[in-house]
Amino acid sequence: MLGGSHEFKGEHMSEEAPSVLFHEDAGVGFITLNRPERLNAFDIGMARMWARVTREAVTAPAIKAIVLQAEGRAFCAGGDVRAMAHGGVEFGDRLESLAHTINDGIAALVNSDVPVIAAVQGTTAGGGLGILLGSDYAVAAVDCRIGSLYADMGLTPDLSVTAQLAGAVGERRALQLVLTSRLLSADEALDWGLIAEVTGPTEVRERASAVARAIADGASGAYGAAKRLIRSRWSRSFEAQLAEEARTIGAAFGTPEAQARIAAFAAKGSRR
């Protein structure tokens, strides 16, 4: 269980340089990718720590929102290409295992009721695009660049890119990214719907934290349930989704949080 301030050390990482950091502040959890010298590209130690931290963060009762951020000049470059090059043909099996491990963390974020806010700077490419798609709301620096670049290395998309990208931007635009070397500017990513806001480079974390704080201090139970309804909609028929909406709003109505907010709203209206 996570609480207060924790730092988890990945395998092969020194005590001074854990690859994934976590701390909690008044209901907001902060997950930080911390391998800036490799543009926060994942090796196996970082992947294992990512999976552990994300799973524990989304199950911590005190956490109402999560900020996903990164140290250095890039958000995430995906897998460590240098390690792939040194691994030879035999690295394929290890790469598959690496992807499964990172996927565990992405799935933990996507399938949880905790809203995840990404703070994105620099370049996001390859599997880093999948990490970004694991968030529910993204704030990006005006000078950021976002793309796929898998085909540049003769590889296919992984880390949820094919599972989530088309849903975020549409099938045609998803194909434009995965079939070319195109890197979207911040304004293009905003227009496509990949990100929600563009800020100055020095303001990204502050703004992402403010969004997360508003969620944590607001109707966090309703926000979480709304996220779950949208994120899980693909698993139900249209009729079943409508039924799940009805069940969820009925359950939400009976919560103390909803009762207090409804009463306050009604009282405010009666004074007009």
C-alpha positions as CSV (number, residue, x, y, z in Angstrom):
1,M,0.0,0.0,0.0
2,L,1.3,3.4,-0.9
3,G,1.2,6.5,1.3
4,G,3.3,9.5,2.1
5,S,6.4,9.5,0.0
6,H,7.8,6.3,-1.5
7,E,10.6,5.6,-4.0
8,F,10.8,2.1,-5.6
9,K,14.1,1.0,-7.0
10,G,14.2,-0.9,-10.2
11,E,16.5,-3.8,-10.9
12,H,20.1,-2.7,-11.9
13,M,19.3,0.8,-10.7
14,S,21.5,2.5,-8.1
15,E,20.2,3.8,-4.8
16,E,20.7,7.3,-6.2
17,A,18.8,6.8,-9.4
18,P,15.6,4.8,-9.1
19,S,14.0,4.4,-12.5
20,V,10.4,5.1,-11.4
21,L,9.5,7.4,-8.5
22,F,6.3,7.8,-6.6
23,H,5.0,10.1,-3.9
24,E,1.6,11.1,-2.7
25,D,0.4,14.6,-1.7
26,A,-3.1,15.2,-0.2
27,G,-4.8,12.6,-2.4
28,V,-2.8,13.1,-5.6
29,G,-0.3,10.5,-6.5
30,F,2.8,11.4,-8.6
31,I,4.4,8.8,-10.8
32,T,7.7,10.0,-12.3
33,L,9.6,8.2,-15.1
34,N,13.2,8.8,-14.0
35,R,15.7,7.6,-16.6
36,P,16.4,10.9,-18.3
37,E,19.8,9.9,-19.7
38,R,18.0,7.4,-21.9
39,L,15.0,9.7,-22.7
40,N,13.0,7.6,-20.2
41,A,13.2,4.6,-22.4
42,F,12.3,1.3,-20.7
43,D,14.7,-1.5,-19.8
44,I,13.6,-4.6,-17.9
45,G,14.3,-3.1,-14.5
46,M,12.3,0.0,-15.2
47,A,9.5,-2.0,-16.7
48,R,9.2,-4.1,-13.6
49,M,9.2,-1.1,-11.3
50,W,6.6,0.7,-13.5
51,A,4.3,-2.3,-13.3
52,R,4.6,-2.5,-9.5
53,V,4.3,1.3,-8.9
54,T,1.2,1.7,-11.1
55,R,-0.6,-1.3,-9.6
56,E,0.0,-0.1,-6.1
57,A,-0.8,3.5,-6.9
58,V,-4.3,2.8,-8.3
59,T,-5.2,0.6,-5.4
60,A,-4.1,3.0,-2.7
61,P,-7.4,4.2,-1.0
62,A,-6.0,7.7,-0.4
63,I,-5.2,8.3,-4.1
64,K,-8.0,10.2,-5.9
65,A,-6.0,11.3,-9.0
66,I,-2.6,10.5,-10.5
67,V,-0.1,12.8,-12.3
68,L,2.1,10.9,-14.7
69,Q,5.3,12.9,-15.4
70,A,8.9,12.4,-16.5
71,E,12.3,13.8,-15.7
72,G,14.6,15.3,-18.4
73,R,14.0,16.6,-21.8
74,A,11.7,13.9,-23.1
75,F,8.5,12.3,-21.7
76,C,9.2,8.7,-23.0
77,A,11.0,7.2,-25.9
78,G,9.5,3.8,-25.4
79,G,11.8,0.8,-25.3
80,D,15.6,1.2,-25.0
81,V,16.8,0.9,-28.6
82,R,20.4,0.6,-27.6
83,A,19.7,-2.5,-25.5
84,M,17.8,-3.9,-28.5
85,A,20.7,-3.4,-30.8
86,H,23.1,-5.0,-28.4
87,G,20.8,-8.0,-27.8
88,G,20.8,-9.4,-31.3
89,V,18.1,-11.5,-32.8
90,E,17.7,-13.4,-29.6
91,F,16.4,-10.2,-28.0
92,G,13.0,-10.8,-29.6
93,D,11.8,-13.0,-26.7
94,R,13.0,-10.6,-24.2
95,L,11.3,-7.7,-26.0
96,E,8.0,-9.6,-25.9
97,S,8.4,-10.2,-22.1
98,L,9.3,-6.5,-21.7
99,A,6.2,-5.4,-23.5
100,H,4.0,-7.7,-21.4
101,T,5.5,-6.2,-18.2
102,I,5.0,-2.6,-19.3
103,N,1.5,-3.5,-20.5
104,D,0.6,-4.6,-16.9
105,G,1.2,-1.0,-15.8
106,I,-0.7,0.6,-18.6
107,A,-3.6,-1.7,-18.0
108,A,-3.5,-0.9,-14.3
109,L,-4.0,2.8,-15.1
110,V,-6.6,2.4,-17.8
111,N,-8.7,-0.1,-15.9
112,S,-8.7,1.8,-12.6
113,D,-11.3,4.3,-11.4
114,V,-8.5,6.8,-10.7
115,P,-8.2,9.6,-13.3
116,V,-4.6,9.9,-14.7
117,I,-3.2,13.3,-15.8
118,A,-0.1,13.2,-18.0
119,A,2.5,16.0,-18.0
120,V,4.2,15.8,-21.4
121,Q,7.4,17.5,-22.5
122,G,9.9,17.0,-25.3
123,T,9.6,14.0,-27.5
124,T,7.1,11.1,-27.0
125,A,7.6,8.3,-29.5
126,G,7.3,4.5,-29.9
127,G,6.0,2.9,-26.8
128,G,6.0,6.3,-25.1
129,L,2.9,7.0,-27.2
130,G,1.2,4.1,-25.5
131,I,2.2,5.4,-22.1
132,L,0.7,8.7,-23.0
133,L,-2.5,7.0,-24.2
134,G,-2.7,5.3,-20.8
135,S,-3.6,8.7,-19.3
136,D,-7.1,10.2,-19.3
137,Y,-6.1,13.8,-19.7
138,A,-2.8,15.2,-21.0
139,V,-1.1,18.6,-20.6
140,A,1.7,19.1,-23.0
141,A,4.5,21.7,-23.5
142,V,4.2,23.9,-26.6
143,D,7.5,22.5,-27.9
144,C,6.6,18.8,-27.5
145,R,6.6,16.3,-30.4
146,I,4.5,13.2,-30.5
147,G,4.7,10.3,-32.9
148,S,5.0,6.5,-33.6
149,L,8.3,5.9,-35.4
150,Y,8.0,2.1,-35.0
151,A,8.3,1.6,-38.7
152,D,11.6,3.5,-38.8
153,M,13.1,0.5,-37.0
154,G,11.1,-2.2,-38.8
155,L,8.9,-2.8,-35.8
156,T,5.2,-2.9,-35.1
157,P,3.3,-0.8,-32.5
158,D,3.0,-2.2,-29.0
159,L,2.2,-0.9,-25.5
160,S,-1.4,-0.3,-26.3
161,V,-0.8,1.9,-29.3
162,T,-3.0,-0.2,-31.6
163,A,-5.5,-0.8,-28.8
164,Q,-6.0,2.9,-28.0
165,L,-4.7,5.3,-30.7
166,A,-7.6,4.8,-33.2
167,G,-10.1,5.4,-30.5
168,A,-8.3,8.6,-29.5
169,V,-7.8,10.2,-33.0
170,G,-9.7,8.0,-35.4
171,E,-8.6,5.2,-37.7
172,R,-7.3,7.3,-40.6
173,R,-5.2,9.6,-38.4
174,A,-3.9,6.6,-36.4
175,L,-2.7,5.0,-39.7
176,Q,-1.0,8.3,-40.7
177,L,1.1,8.1,-37.5
178,V,2.0,4.4,-37.6
179,L,2.7,4.3,-41.4
180,T,5.0,7.4,-41.4
181,S,7.7,9.1,-39.5
182,R,5.5,12.1,-38.7
183,L,5.9,13.8,-35.4
184,L,3.0,15.9,-34.4
185,S,3.5,19.4,-32.9
186,A,1.7,20.3,-29.7
187,D,-0.9,22.2,-31.6
188,E,-1.5,19.3,-34.0
189,A,-1.7,16.9,-31.1
190,L,-4.3,19.2,-29.5
191,D,-6.3,19.4,-32.7
192,W,-6.2,15.6,-33.1
193,G,-7.4,15.0,-29.5
194,L,-4.2,13.3,-28.2
195,I,-3.8,16.0,-25.6
196,A,-6.2,18.3,-23.8
197,E,-4.1,21.5,-23.1
198,V,-0.9,23.2,-24.3
199,T,1.2,25.2,-21.9
200,G,4.7,26.8,-21.7
201,P,7.6,24.3,-21.2
202,T,8.0,25.4,-17.6
203,E,4.3,25.2,-16.7
204,V,3.5,21.6,-17.7
205,R,3.8,20.0,-14.3
206,E,2.1,22.8,-12.5
207,R,-0.9,22.7,-14.8
208,A,-1.1,18.9,-14.7
209,S,-1.0,19.0,-10.9
210,A,-3.7,21.7,-10.8
211,V,-6.0,19.5,-13.0
212,A,-5.3,16.5,-10.7
213,R,-5.9,18.6,-7.6
214,A,-9.3,19.8,-8.9
215,I,-10.3,16.2,-9.5
216,A,-9.1,15.0,-6.1
217,D,-10.8,17.9,-4.3
218,G,-14.0,17.5,-6.3
219,A,-16.5,14.8,-6.8
220,S,-13.8,12.2,-7.1
221,G,-16.1,9.2,-6.8
222,A,-18.2,10.4,-9.7
223,Y,-15.1,11.3,-11.8
224,G,-13.8,7.8,-11.3
225,A,-17.1,6.1,-12.2
226,A,-17.4,8.3,-15.3
227,K,-13.9,7.2,-16.4
228,R,-14.8,3.6,-15.8
229,L,-17.9,3.9,-17.9
230,I,-16.1,5.4,-20.9
231,R,-12.9,3.2,-20.6
232,S,-14.9,0.0,-20.4
233,R,-17.6,0.7,-23.0
234,W,-16.0,-1.4,-25.7
235,S,-16.7,-4.6,-23.7
236,R,-20.5,-4.1,-23.7
237,S,-23.2,-3.8,-26.3
238,F,-25.0,-0.4,-26.8
239,E,-27.9,-1.6,-24.8
240,A,-25.7,-3.0,-22.0
241,Q,-23.8,0.3,-21.9
242,L,-27.1,2.2,-21.4
243,A,-28.0,-0.2,-18.6
244,E,-24.6,0.2,-16.9
245,E,-25.0,4.0,-17.1
246,A,-28.4,3.8,-15.4
247,R,-27.1,1.4,-12.7
248,T,-24.1,3.7,-12.1
249,I,-26.0,6.9,-11.7
250,G,-28.5,5.2,-9.4
251,A,-25.6,4.0,-7.2
252,A,-24.0,7.4,-7.3
253,F,-27.2,9.2,-6.2
254,G,-27.1,7.3,-2.9
255,T,-23.6,8.3,-1.9
256,P,-23.1,11.0,0.8
257,E,-21.0,13.0,-1.7
258,A,-23.8,13.2,-4.2
259,Q,-26.5,13.9,-1.6
260,A,-24.5,16.8,-0.2
261,R,-23.8,18.3,-3.6
262,I,-27.4,17.9,-4.8
263,A,-28.7,19.6,-1.7
264,A,-26.2,22.4,-2.0
265,F,-27.1,22.9,-5.7
266,A,-30.8,22.9,-5.0
267,A,-30.4,25.4,-2.1
268,K,-28.4,27.7,-4.4
269,G,-31.0,27.5,-7.0
270,S,-33.8,28.3,-4.6
271,R,-32.1,31.6,-3.6
272,R,-32.1,32.9,-7.2
